[in-house]
Amino acid sequence: MAVQGGAVAVGARHLIRLRTMDVLIHLFVGLHIVGIGALLGGFLTQMKAMGKGTARFVPAMLHGALTMLVTGVILVGLNQADDHHVNNIKIGVKLAVLIVILGLVYVKRDDEHVDKRLFGLVGLLTLANIFIAVLWT
């Protein structure tokens, strides 16, 4: 009986660890979605201005991209620590796209007006990153 009780206790601790990791992973997925929401939302708020040629990169876009970077790195670490399969090629492509977005937004963040094509490129790359995340399985 003691052995079975010990096995149950070990199993229970293991389940608690898994649940804690699941909660952490889900928390950071939520924060990652908040980041993409800020980046995409900042882009969408400037769409009308883009048509007039007066669009600019708003702070929400930079903060959203940085949030995505930090939470994405944390998510990869948490998933690997929990022995989940991580598609490193997919993560590498998403990271490369995000670094381009971050570079463009960071360099042009203080400009009063950003070229339409450059601004549109950031929106296109943002949407591409979303579709890579959802469709690449």
HUBELNOR-V497776 format. One record per pair of residues at least 24 apart in sequence whose C-alpha atoms are under 7 Angstrom apart, sorted by the first residue. I is the first residue (numbers start at 1). J is the second residue. If there is no record, write none. Layout:
I,J / I,J
This chain:
25,75 / 25,78 / 28,71 / 28,75 / 31,71 / 32,67 / 32,68 / 32,71 / 32,72 / 35,64 / 35,65 / 35,67 / 35,68 / 36,64 / 36,65 / 36,68 / 38,64 / 39,64 / 39,65 / 40,126 / 43,123 / 50,116 / 53,115 / 53,116 / 54,113 / 54,114 / 55,113 / 55,114 / 56,111 / 56,112 / 56,113 / 56,114 / 57,105 / 57,109 / 62,102 / 62,105 / 62,106 / 65,102 / 94,129 / 97,125 / 97,129 / 101,125
